[in-house]
């Protein structure tokens, strides 16, 4: 069931948000400059009386001589009491009352003087109701915390023991300690979720370089710790933190420094947090009046609308404000105007409080808020229906009165029996019990919002987000553009109405406020020494690494079968290639191998055709045929290296190469041995020895070949060649090659061939000058020299290349060494057979023999 409810909630978040962000616009007209008073506060004594209190009772409020900006507070108090007194279900047979006088709202310096005078002369506090029908009372104040503490001491030590004091306005952490201040209740909630709301708002617009201005007090320090913690979680950094001294003289000595910090900083967004009636407000007014172009983010208490006699702040960015979310209370304007219709006219009320209207009224007049041009703005707005908006301070007064009423109501019903028995005697009316209920009171007010007087159990605050814009002549507009709720899932807590944002600001695009430009795809962040985490340089990703997001700290290595594109923002699959017959290199090598093999076949045909000639007979035609056939296979062997490798071709490459070259070189060795043994034996028994020699040479080839076959068999048994991939040799390609398997076995095959070639070269070199016709020892010497040179050169070149080039080097070495043997051994003979047949006759041989004998 719980899962179903949660799923239903998540699916209906858009509908819920749409209902919360309704198109409401607020407007207000500021007073003249002389009406402006900073640093004022109000104090009211609220009491329960057992007599009816009619609406006319509150008409005396119109006679209060208070600064204009504070007149809304006694009006909100009277409105709340009148609602309760007219509610038959709340406090029956009892009413709430308060008395207002010229002492209700003072400048804070006046309060200090008045408190000192009261203590010295034992006077009663302002607005104190002293009548016989009073039951219980509370003090409701909206003063600075220092004055609030002084008032707390006076109440609990000089007037009433355990008196309760309710405060409206900013929450102050110093008053939260109930061990020190057990009788003070703050109606405002701790701004713990404000920090999260601000950071969520900052992240939404991709800002990370923020300025901050706070007051140098516990309240500012408390907020700074919350904000810093949330910013560190989301990699948002302070460009500067201006901690404004509360003392005016100290502030004036450093005002230029604070101004310079803002002007020289690259941050375009500045958060302002603190009380509105101190040096921080003076700073903000000065910065605005000097035309500093910054986007200000504040709480809703900061009314940044200029006064009529002041110049309009020419800030093209405007101001965003965060205010505690609450429902609008209707009927406030009607109640106020019925108290004194002559004084509280529409023109007068807009100077006290924000008015709210449906935004469609303004949207029909102008496409965007900034483009609205009102020659008679006030007169035009007056023609439309509007109501007074109870803002945060007034709303906290509204809840405070209801909290006191609910506590009285709860206590009254629990003690109704005792009250009836004692005939409502005052001495039995336990005010301490009322205060006990007050500390535990939790209720839903008439507009549907939950109020909890237990500070520890208070719910996290939700926030409405406003955009403020100022017009000439003191007309200010405030548009609700979104909400923040910590109860929504993470990532969906902030909701902005894009249409309202675009209409109010003129564009969805906000100014940038970053320390460093974003590192786009293909780059990574490199931190700057000694700078915050938001300040960095952008460095290209290393080779074959990518980044496909902005502001990544580490690039990602592409998989082995992929490679980074030129922009290094994504990996591309490598093309699988091999030395094929279709490409020029493979085609050239295969054509060369076939041509050389065909040429060898032609040579073999020539020798077979002229097998009866002396030159063929003189050099052991059987060994010659074996050598030519072996060379044909040597030329065809490279064809196994070309084409798509597989297990069979990889094995045949190396085994065929080793065996056929062993046959070829051992044939050369056999021919060389035959020459030496034929001409180095002594004269006696020459014919017998000739047969022995001929038979002995026939065993050289199979014996040498058998040894190589054994080596190859061991190779295949231990670690045979196999198909392998080479992903590193060529960028963007995977080369399919044959792995040698056992490298040791491969070099054993080459070493064995080298030994055979060296022995053949040595024997051929020793028999090069034997006095015999058609002696091919010199040809074999050169052929072995070429063979050894090719393969000695092959080794370093082979190790310095990779991929297809390495395969091509092996093929070329095979063809070159084979061609060297063919050319050195058979080219002179073919020339004699085909071009000089006169030298290939018995008569010519006899003439050469007789001339040789004559010389001897």
C-alpha positions in Angstrom: 0.0 0.0 0.0 2.8 2.4 0.9 4.5 1.6 -2.4 1.3 2.4 -4.3 0.9 5.7 -2.5 4.5 6.7 -3.2 4.2 5.7 -6.9 1.0 7.7 -7.1 2.7 10.7 -5.6 5.7 10.5 -8.0 3.4 10.2 -11.1 1.4 13.2 -10.0 4.3 15.5 -9.2 3.8 17.6 -12.4 0.1 18.1 -11.5 1.0 19.0 -8.0 3.7 21.5 -9.1 1.3 23.1 -11.6 -1.2 23.7 -8.8 1.5 25.3 -6.6 2.9 27.7 -9.3 -0.2 29.6 -10.1 0.1 32.7 -12.2 0.2 35.3 -9.4 1.7 38.8 -9.7 2.4 41.2 -6.8 2.7 45.0 -7.0 3.4 47.7 -4.5 3.9 51.5 -4.5 6.6 52.9 -2.2 6.2 55.9 0.0 8.1 59.1 -0.2 11.7 59.1 1.1 10.9 60.7 4.5 8.5 57.9 5.3 11.2 55.4 5.1 12.5 54.0 8.4 15.0 51.2 8.8 15.6 49.4 12.0 12.0 49.5 13.4 10.1 46.9 15.3 6.7 46.3 16.8 5.5 44.8 20.1 2.0 43.7 21.0 0.4 42.3 24.2 -2.3 39.7 23.4 -4.7 38.6 26.0 -7.8 36.4 26.3 -10.8 38.2 27.8 -14.2 36.8 28.8 -16.3 39.4 27.0 -17.2 39.9 23.4 -14.8 41.9 21.2 -16.5 43.4 18.2 -14.8 44.4 15.0 -15.1 48.1 15.9 -12.8 47.4 18.8 -9.9 47.3 16.4 -10.7 50.7 14.8 -8.2 52.4 17.1 -5.4 50.9 15.0 -5.9 53.7 12.5 -4.7 56.2 15.1 -1.3 54.5 15.6 1.5 56.8 14.6 4.0 54.3 13.4 6.4 54.2 10.4 4.3 53.4 7.3 6.1 50.1 6.7 5.1 48.8 10.1 1.4 49.7 10.0 0.7 46.4 8.2 1.6 44.4 11.4 -1.1 45.7 13.8 -3.5 45.4 10.9 -2.6 41.7 10.4 -2.9 41.2 14.1 -6.4 42.7 14.2 -7.4 40.7 11.2 -6.3 37.4 12.8 -8.1 38.2 16.1 -11.3 39.2 14.3 -11.3 35.9 12.5 -10.9 34.0 15.7 -13.4 36.0 17.6 -16.0 35.4 14.9 -15.3 31.7 14.8 -17.9 29.8 17.0 -15.8 26.7 17.0 -12.7 28.3 18.4 -12.6 29.8 21.9 -16.3 30.0 22.6 -17.3 32.4 25.3 -13.9 34.0 25.1 -12.2 36.6 22.9 -8.8 37.8 22.0 -7.8 41.5 22.4 -4.9 43.8 22.3 -4.3 47.4 22.8 -2.4 49.6 20.4 -0.8 52.9 21.2 1.8 55.2 19.9 4.3 53.0 21.6 3.5 49.9 19.5 6.2 50.3 16.9 9.4 52.1 17.8 12.8 52.6 16.3 15.0 50.0 18.0 17.1 52.7 19.6 13.8 54.1 21.2 13.0 50.6 22.5 16.3 50.4 24.3 15.7 53.8 26.0 12.1 52.9 26.8 13.1 49.6 28.4 15.8 51.3 30.5 13.2 53.9 31.7 10.6 51.1 32.5 13.1 49.2 34.6 14.2 52.3 36.5 10.7 53.6 37.2 8.8 50.2 37.4 6.5 51.2 34.6 4.3 48.8 32.7 5.3 47.8 29.2 3.7 49.5 26.2 0.3 48.0 25.1 0.0 46.1 28.4 -3.7 45.4 29.1 -4.5 45.7 32.8 -8.2 44.8 33.4 -9.9 42.4 35.7 -11.3 40.1 33.0 -7.9 39.2 31.5 -7.2 35.5 31.6 -3.8 34.8 30.0 -1.6 36.7 27.6 1.5 36.5 25.4 3.8 39.2 24.0 4.2 39.2 20.2 7.3 41.1 19.0 9.3 41.6 15.9 12.5 43.1 17.2 16.2 42.5 16.9 17.3 39.5 18.9 19.3 41.7 21.4 16.1 43.7 22.2 14.1 40.5 22.3 16.4 39.1 25.0 16.0 42.3 27.0 12.3 42.1 26.7 12.4 38.4 27.8 14.4 39.4 30.9 11.9 42.1 31.8 8.9 39.9 31.3 10.1 37.0 33.4 11.8 38.9 36.2 9.8 42.0 36.7 6.2 41.4 35.5 5.1 37.8 35.1 6.9 34.6 36.0 7.1 32.2 33.1 5.6 34.7 30.6 5.5 33.5 27.0 6.9 35.6 24.2 6.2 34.9 20.5 8.5 36.5 17.8 7.9 37.1 14.1 10.5 38.0 11.5 13.8 36.2 10.9 14.7 33.1 12.8 17.7 33.7 15.0 19.9 30.8 16.2 20.8 32.5 19.4 17.1 32.3 20.6 16.8 28.6 19.7 18.4 27.5 23.0 15.4 26.6 25.1 17.6 26.1 28.2 18.6 29.7 28.2 15.3 31.1 26.7 12.6 28.6 27.6 9.8 31.1 27.1 10.6 32.4 23.7 9.0 30.8 20.6 10.1 31.8 17.1 7.3 31.6 14.6 9.8 31.6 11.7 11.5 28.3 10.8 15.2 27.8 10.7 16.4 28.4 7.2 18.2 25.1 6.9 16.4 24.2 3.6 17.0 27.7 2.3 20.6 26.8 1.6 19.6 23.8 -0.4 17.0 25.8 -2.2 19.5 28.5 -3.2 22.1 25.9 -4.3 19.4 24.1 -6.4 18.5 27.4 -8.0 22.2 28.1 -8.7 22.7 24.7 -10.3 19.6 25.0 -12.4 21.2 27.9 -14.2 24.7 26.3 -14.3 26.3 28.9 -12.1 29.2 27.9 -9.8 30.9 31.2 -8.9 28.8 33.1 -6.4 29.3 36.2 -4.2 27.8 36.4 -0.7 27.0 39.3 1.6 25.8 38.6 5.1 25.7 40.4 8.4 28.5 39.9 11.0 26.3 38.2 13.6 25.2 34.7 14.7 22.4 34.7 12.1 24.8 35.3 9.2 27.4 32.8 10.5 24.7 30.2 10.9 23.4 30.7 7.4 27.0 30.7 6.0 27.7 27.3 7.5 24.6 25.8 6.0 25.2 27.4 2.6 28.9 26.4 2.5 28.0 22.8 3.2 25.5 22.6 0.4 27.8 24.4 -2.0 30.7 22.0 -1.3 28.4 19.0 -2.1 27.6 20.4 -5.5 30.9 22.0 -6.4 29.7 25.6 -6.2 32.3 28.1 -4.9 32.4 31.5 -3.3 34.0 34.3 -5.4 33.9 36.4 -2.2 32.2 36.6 1.1 31.4 40.1 2.4 30.7 39.9 6.2 29.2 43.3 6.9 29.9 44.7 10.4 26.7 45.6 12.4 28.4 48.6 13.8 27.8 51.6 11.5 31.2 53.3 12.2 33.1 50.1 11.5 31.1 49.5 8.4 31.8 53.0 7.0 35.5 52.5 7.4 35.4 49.3 5.2 32.5 50.2 2.8 35.0 50.9 0.0 36.6 47.5 0.4 33.2 45.7 0.1 32.3 47.8 -3.0 35.7 47.0 -4.6 35.3 43.3 -3.9 32.0 43.2 -5.8 33.2 45.4 -8.7 36.4 43.4 -9.3 34.9 40.0 -8.9 33.9 38.0 -12.0 30.8 36.7 -10.2 27.6 38.0 -11.7 25.3 36.5 -9.0 25.4 37.7 -5.4 23.4 36.3 -2.5 22.2 38.8 0.1 21.1 37.3 3.5 20.4 39.0 6.8 18.1 41.4 8.6 16.8 44.3 6.5 17.2 47.0 9.2 21.0 47.2 9.6 24.2 48.0 7.8 23.7 45.2 5.3 20.6 47.0 4.0 22.6 50.2 3.8 25.3 48.4 1.7 22.7 46.9 -0.6 21.0 50.2 -1.2 24.4 51.8 -2.0 25.4 49.0 -4.4 22.1 49.3 -6.2 22.2 53.0 -6.4 25.8 53.0 -7.8 24.5 50.9 -10.7 26.4 47.6 -10.0 25.2 45.2 -12.6 24.7 42.0 -10.7 21.9 39.5 -10.4 20.8 39.7 -6.7 19.4 36.7 -4.9 17.7 37.5 -1.6 15.0 36.4 0.8 11.5 37.9 0.4 12.0 40.2 3.4 14.3 42.3 1.2 12.0 44.8 -0.5 14.3 46.2 -3.2 11.7 48.6 -4.7 13.1 52.1 -4.8 11.2 55.1 -3.3 9.6 57.7 -5.4 12.2 60.4 -4.8 15.0 58.0 -5.5 16.3 57.1 -8.9 15.1 53.9 -10.4 17.8 51.2 -9.9 19.0 50.5 -13.5 19.8 46.9 -13.0 19.2 44.9 -16.2 19.2 41.6 -14.3 16.6 42.2 -11.6 16.4 40.4 -8.3 15.2 36.9 -7.3 13.7 36.4 -3.9 13.0 33.3 -1.8 10.0 33.4 0.6 8.4 30.8 2.8 5.6 29.3 0.9 2.1 29.8 2.2 -1.4 30.1 0.8 -2.9 33.5 0.2 -5.4 34.8 2.8 -8.4 36.5 1.2 -10.4 39.2 2.7 -7.6 41.1 4.3 -8.1 44.2 2.2 -11.9 44.2 2.9 -11.3 44.0 6.6 -8.8 46.8 6.7 -10.9 49.2 4.7 -14.0 48.6 6.8 -12.0 49.7 9.9 -11.5 53.1 8.5 -12.7 53.6 4.9 -11.4 57.1 4.7 -7.9 56.4 5.8 -7.4 53.0 4.3 -8.1 53.8 0.7 -6.7 51.7 -2.2 -4.0 54.4 -2.8 -3.0 54.2 0.9 -3.0 50.4 1.2 -0.6 49.8 -1.7 2.0 51.7 0.3 1.6 49.3 3.2 1.6 45.9 1.6 2.1 44.0 -1.6 -1.1 43.6 -3.7 -1.7 40.5 -5.7 -3.5 40.1 -9.0 -3.7 37.4 -11.7 -0.7 37.7 -14.0 -2.9 37.4 -17.1 -4.0 41.0 -16.5 -0.5 42.1 -17.1 0.2 39.6 -19.8 -2.7 41.0 -21.8 -1.2 44.4 -21.6 2.4 43.7 -22.5 4.4 40.8 -23.9 7.0 40.9 -21.2 7.1 42.5 -17.8 10.2 44.6 -18.7 8.5 46.0 -21.8 5.5 47.3 -19.9 5.4 51.1 -20.1 2.9 52.6 -17.7 2.4 56.3 -17.9 -0.3 56.0 -15.2 0.7 52.7 -13.7 -1.1 53.1 -10.4 -4.3 54.3 -12.0 -4.4 51.5 -14.4 -3.8 48.8 -11.8 -6.5 50.4 -9.5 -9.1 49.6 -12.2 -8.6 45.8 -11.6 -9.6 43.6 -8.7 -6.8 43.1 -6.3 -6.3 42.0 -2.7 -3.6 42.6 0.0 -1.0 39.8 0.1 0.0 38.9 3.6 3.8 38.5 3.4 6.0 36.6 5.7 6.1 38.9 8.8 2.3 39.4 8.7 1.7 35.7 8.1 3.8 34.8 11.1 1.7 37.2 13.2 -1.4 35.4 11.8 -0.1 32.0 12.8 1.1 33.2 16.2 -2.4 34.5 17.1 -3.9 31.2 16.0 -1.3 29.2 18.0 -2.2 31.1 21.2 -5.9 30.6 20.4 -5.6 26.9 19.9 -3.6 26.5 23.1 -6.3 28.4 25.1 -9.0 26.3 23.4 -7.3 23.0 24.2 -6.7 24.0 27.9 -10.3 25.3 28.2 -11.9 22.1 27.1 -9.7 19.9 29.3 -10.6 22.0 32.3 -14.2 22.7 31.6 -15.5 20.6 34.6 -13.3 22.5 37.0 -14.2 25.8 35.6 -17.9 25.0 35.9 -17.5 23.9 39.5 -15.5 27.0 40.5 -17.8 29.4 38.6 -15.0 30.5 36.4 -12.9 31.9 39.2 -9.7 33.5 38.0 -7.5 31.9 40.6 -8.3 28.5 39.2 -7.5 29.5 35.6 -4.1 27.9 35.1 -2.1 30.1 32.7 0.9 27.9 33.1 -1.1 25.1 31.6 -1.9 27.3 28.6 1.7 27.9 28.0 2.4 24.2 28.3 -0.1 23.5 25.6 1.3 26.4 23.5 4.8 24.7 23.4 3.1 21.5 22.0 0.5 23.0 19.8 0.2 21.7 16.2 -2.8 22.7 14.0 -3.9 23.5 10.5 -4.7 27.2 10.0 -7.7 28.4 7.9 -5.7 28.4 4.7 -4.6 24.8 5.0 -1.0 25.2 6.2 0.3 23.1 9.1 1.7 25.0 12.0 3.9 23.3 14.6 5.1 25.3 17.7 7.7 22.7 18.6 10.8 24.0 16.9 12.5 20.6 17.0 9.6 19.0 15.2 8.9 21.7 12.7 8.8 20.6 9.1 11.4 21.8 6.6 10.3 24.9 4.9 9.1 25.1 1.3 9.9 28.3 -0.6 8.2 30.3 -3.3 10.6 31.9 -5.8 9.9 35.5 -7.0 11.3 37.7 -9.6 11.4 41.4 -8.6 11.4 44.2 -11.2 11.2 48.0 -10.6 9.5 50.7 -12.6 9.8 54.4 -12.2 8.1 56.4 -9.5 8.4 53.6 -6.9 6.2 51.0 -8.6 7.6 47.5 -8.0 6.5 44.2 -9.4 7.0 40.7 -8.0 6.2 37.6 -10.1 6.0 34.1 -8.7 8.1 32.0 -11.0 8.6 28.7 -9.1 8.7 26.8 -5.9 11.2 24.7 -4.0 10.1 21.8 -1.9 12.5 19.5 0.1 9.8 16.8 0.1 10.0 16.1 -3.6 12.5 13.5 -4.8 16.1 14.6 -5.2 16.6 16.3 -8.5 13.0 17.4 -8.7 12.9 19.7 -5.7 13.2 22.9 -7.7 10.4 23.7 -10.2 10.5 26.9 -12.3 7.7 27.9 -14.6 9.6 28.6 -17.8 6.7 30.7 -19.2 6.5 33.0 -16.2 10.3 33.2 -16.1 10.5 34.2 -19.7 7.7 36.7 -19.4 9.1 38.4 -16.3 12.7 38.4 -17.2 12.3 38.7 -21.0 14.4 35.6 -21.6 15.0 32.1 -20.3 18.7 32.7 -20.7 20.3 34.0 -17.5 23.7 35.7 -17.2 26.6 33.3 -16.7 28.5 33.3 -13.4 31.4 30.8 -13.5 35.0 31.0 -12.5 36.2 29.1 -15.5 34.5 28.3 -18.8 33.2 24.8 -19.1 35.5 22.2 -20.4 33.6 20.7 -23.3 33.7 17.2 -24.7 37.2 16.1 -25.6 38.7 18.1 -22.7 39.3 17.5 -19.0 39.7 19.8 -16.0 43.1 20.6 -14.6 43.0 22.3 -11.2 44.7 25.6 -10.6 47.0 25.6 -7.6 45.6 27.6 -4.7 42.2 28.2 -6.3 38.8 26.8 -5.5 37.5 23.7 -7.1 35.4 25.8 -9.5 38.5 27.4 -11.1 40.4 25.2 -13.5 42.0 25.0 -16.9 40.9 22.8 -19.8 43.4 20.3 -21.2 42.8 18.0 -24.2 42.3 14.3 -23.4 45.4 12.1 -23.8 45.7 10.0 -26.9 42.9 7.4 -27.4 41.0 8.8 -24.4 37.7 10.6 -24.6 35.2 12.8 -22.6 31.7 13.1 -23.8 30.4 15.4 -21.0 31.4 18.8 -19.8 33.7 19.5 -16.9 35.0 15.9 -16.5 38.0 15.4 -14.2 39.3 12.3 -15.9 39.1 11.2 -19.5 38.0 7.6 -20.3 40.2 5.2 -22.1 38.6 3.8 -25.2 38.3 0.0 -25.3 41.0 -1.9 -27.2 38.7 -2.5 -30.1 37.8 1.2 -30.4 39.7 4.4 -30.9 39.0 8.1 -30.1 37.7 10.3 -32.9 39.5 13.5 -33.8 37.4 15.6 -31.4 38.0 13.0 -28.7 34.4 13.0 -27.6 33.4 9.4 -28.5 35.0 6.1 -29.4 34.7 4.6 -32.9 34.9 0.9 -33.5 38.2 0.0 -35.2 38.0 -1.6 -38.6 39.3 -5.1 -38.7 42.0 -5.4 -41.4 44.6 -7.9 -42.6 47.0 -8.2 -45.5 44.5 -9.1 -48.2 44.8 -9.7 -51.9 42.6 -6.7 -52.6 45.0 -4.0 -51.3 48.1 -3.0 -53.4 50.7 -4.4 -51.0 49.1 -7.8 -50.8 48.4 -7.8 -54.6 52.0 -6.9 -55.4 53.5 -9.5 -53.1 51.2 -12.3 -54.3 51.9 -11.4 -57.9 55.6 -11.4 -57.2 55.4 -14.8 -55.5 53.4 -16.3 -58.4 55.8 -14.9 -61.0 58.9 -16.2 -59.3 57.2 -19.6 -58.8 56.3 -19.6 -62.5 59.9 -18.6 -63.4 61.2 -21.5 -61.3 58.8 -23.9 -63.2 60.2 -22.6 -66.4 63.8 -23.1 -65.2 62.8 -26.6 -64.1 61.3 -27.2 -67.6 64.5 -26.0 -69.2 66.6 -28.4 -67.1 64.2 -31.3 -67.8 64.3 -30.6 -71.5 68.1 -30.4 -71.5 68.7 -33.2 -69.0 71.1 -35.0 -71.4 73.4 -32.0 -71.8 76.8 -32.1 -70.0 76.0 -29.0 -67.8 72.9 -30.7 -66.4 74.5 -34.1 -65.9 77.7 -32.6 -64.4 75.7 -31.1 -61.5 73.7 -34.0 -60.4 70.3 -33.5 -62.1 68.4 -35.2 -59.3 69.5 -32.7 -56.7 68.9 -29.9 -59.1 65.3 -31.0 -59.7 64.8 -31.3 -55.9 66.2 -27.8 -55.4 64.0 -26.3 -58.0 60.9 -28.0 -56.7 61.8 -26.8 -53.2 62.2 -23.2 -54.5 58.8 -23.4 -56.2 57.3 -24.2 -52.8 59.4 -21.4 -51.2 57.9 -18.9 -53.6 54.4 -20.2 -53.0 54.8 -20.3 -49.2 54.1 -16.5 -48.8 50.6 -17.0 -50.1 49.7 -18.4 -46.7 50.6 -15.0 -45.2 48.1 -13.2 -47.4 44.3 -13.3 -46.8 42.2 -13.6 -43.7 44.2 -15.6 -41.1 42.8 -18.7 -39.5 44.2 -21.4 -37.4 45.1 -23.6 -40.4 46.9 -20.9 -42.4 48.8 -19.7 -39.2 50.2 -23.2 -38.7 50.9 -23.7 -42.4 52.8 -20.4 -42.6 55.5 -21.4 -40.2 55.6 -25.1 -40.8 55.8 -24.8 -44.6 58.3 -22.1 -44.4 60.6 -24.1 -42.1 60.3 -27.4 -44.0 60.6 -26.2 -47.6 63.6 -23.9 -46.8 65.2 -26.8 -45.0 64.8 -28.9 -48.1 66.2 -26.2 -50.3 69.3 -25.4 -48.1 70.0 -29.1 -47.4 69.9 -29.7 -51.2 72.5 -27.0 -51.6 74.5 -28.6 -48.8 74.2 -32.0 -50.6 75.3 -30.5 -53.9 78.3 -28.9 -52.2 79.2 -32.1 -50.4 79.0 -34.0 -53.7 81.4 -31.6 -55.4 83.9 -31.7 -52.5 83.9 -35.5 -52.1 84.1 -36.0 -55.9 87.2 -34.0 -56.3 89.0 -34.4 -53.0 89.3 -38.3 -53.0 92.5 -40.0 -54.0 92.9 -41.6 -57.4 92.8 -45.3 -56.5 89.3 -46.8 -56.3 87.9 -43.6 -57.8 84.8 -45.3 -59.2 83.9 -47.0 -55.9 84.2 -43.9 -53.9 82.1 -42.0 -56.5 79.2 -44.3 -55.8 79.8 -44.0 -52.1 79.7 -40.3 -52.4 76.6 -40.2 -54.5 74.8 -42.4 -52.0 76.0 -40.4 -49.0 74.7 -37.1 -50.5 71.3 -38.6 -50.9 71.0 -39.0 -47.1 71.7 -35.4 -46.3 68.4 -34.0 -47.4 66.1 -36.4 -45.5 68.2 -36.3 -42.4 68.3 -32.5 -42.3 64.6 -32.2 -43.1 63.7 -34.8 -40.4 65.5 -32.7 -37.8 63.5 -29.6 -38.8 60.2 -31.6 -38.8 61.0 -32.7 -35.2 61.6 -29.1 -34.2 58.3 -28.0 -35.8 56.4 -30.9 -34.1 57.7 -29.8 -30.7 56.6 -26.2 -31.6 53.1 -27.4 -32.5 52.9 -29.4 -29.3 54.2 -26.7 -27.0 52.6 -23.5 -28.3 51.4 -23.6 -31.9 50.8 -20.4 -33.9 47.3 -19.0 -33.6 45.2 -16.1 -34.8 45.9 -12.8 -32.9 44.8 -9.2 -33.2 47.0 -6.2 -33.2 45.1 -3.1 -32.0 48.0 -0.8 -31.5 50.0 -0.7 -34.7 47.7 1.3 -36.9 45.4 4.1 -35.5 41.8 3.2 -36.0 42.4 -0.4 -37.2 42.6 -3.8 -35.6 45.0 -5.9 -37.6 44.4 -9.6 -37.7 47.7 -11.4 -37.7 49.2 -14.8 -36.8 50.8 -15.1 -33.5 54.0 -17.1 -33.6 53.0 -18.9 -30.4 56.3 -20.0 -29.0 58.8 -17.4 -30.1 61.6 -19.7 -28.9 60.5 -22.4 -31.3 60.3 -19.8 -34.2 63.9 -18.7 -33.5 65.0 -22.4 -33.3 63.6 -22.9 -36.8 65.5 -19.8 -38.0 68.6 -20.8 -36.1 68.6 -24.3 -37.6 68.2 -22.8 -41.1 71.0 -20.4 -40.3 73.3 -23.3 -39.3 72.5 -25.2 -42.5 73.1 -22.1 -44.6 76.4 -21.4 -42.8 77.7 -24.9 -43.3 76.6 -24.8 -47.0 78.3 -21.5 -47.4 81.5 -22.7 -45.8 81.7 -25.9 -47.9 80.8 -24.0 -51.1 83.5 -21.4 -50.4 86.1 -24.1 -49.9 85.3 -25.8 -53.2 84.9 -22.7 -55.3 88.3 -23.1 -57.1 88.2 -26.8 -57.9 89.5 -27.4 -61.4 86.4 -28.9 -63.0 84.2 -28.0 -65.8 80.8 -26.6 -64.8 81.8 -26.2 -61.1 78.8 -24.6 -59.4 80.5 -24.0 -56.1 81.0 -20.3 -56.7 77.3 -20.0 -57.5 76.2 -21.8 -54.4 78.7 -19.6 -52.3 77.0 -16.5 -53.6 73.5 -18.0 -53.1 74.2 -18.8 -49.4 75.8 -15.3 -49.0 72.6 -13.7 -50.3 70.5 -16.0 -48.2 72.3 -15.2 -45.0 72.4 -11.5 -45.7 68.7 -11.4 -46.3 67.8 -13.1 -43.1 70.4 -11.2 -41.0 68.8 -8.0 -42.2 65.3 -9.5 -41.6 65.7 -9.8 -37.8 66.1 -6.1 -36.8 63.6 -5.0 -39.4 61.1 -7.6 -38.3 61.4 -6.5 -34.7 61.0 -2.8 -35.5 57.7 -3.2 -37.4 54.2 -4.3 -36.5 51.0 -5.3 -38.1 50.8 -5.7 -41.8 54.3 -4.3 -42.4 55.8 -7.0 -40.2 53.9 -9.6 -42.3 55.1 -8.0 -45.5 58.7 -8.0 -44.3 58.5 -11.7 -43.6 57.1 -12.3 -47.1 59.6 -10.1 -48.8 62.5 -11.9 -46.9 61.2 -15.2 -48.0 60.9 -14.1 -51.6 64.2 -12.3 -51.6 66.2 -15.3 -50.2 64.5 -17.7 -52.5 65.1 -15.4 -55.5 68.7 -15.0 -54.5 69.2 -18.8 -54.6 67.4 -19.1 -57.9 69.4 -16.4 -59.5 72.8 -17.2 -58.2 72.6 -20.9 -58.9 70.6 -21.2 -62.0 70.9 -18.0 -63.9 74.5 -18.8 -65.2 73.4 -22.3 -66.2 70.3 -21.1 -68.0 72.4 -18.6 -69.9 74.8 -21.3 -71.0 72.0 -23.7 -72.0 69.9 -21.2 -73.8 72.3 -18.6 -75.1 75.6 -20.4 -75.4 74.8 -24.0 -76.5 78.3 -24.3 -78.0 79.8 -24.4 -74.5 77.3 -27.1 -73.5 78.8 -29.9 -75.8 81.2 -32.9 -75.4 83.6 -31.5 -78.0 83.9 -28.3 -76.1 84.5 -30.2 -72.9 87.3 -32.3 -74.6 89.0 -29.3 -75.9 88.9 -27.6 -72.5 90.3 -30.8 -70.9 93.1 -31.2 -73.5 94.1 -27.6 -73.1 94.1 -28.0 -69.4 96.3 -31.2 -69.7 98.7 -29.4 -72.1 99.1 -26.6 -69.6 99.9 -29.0 -66.8 
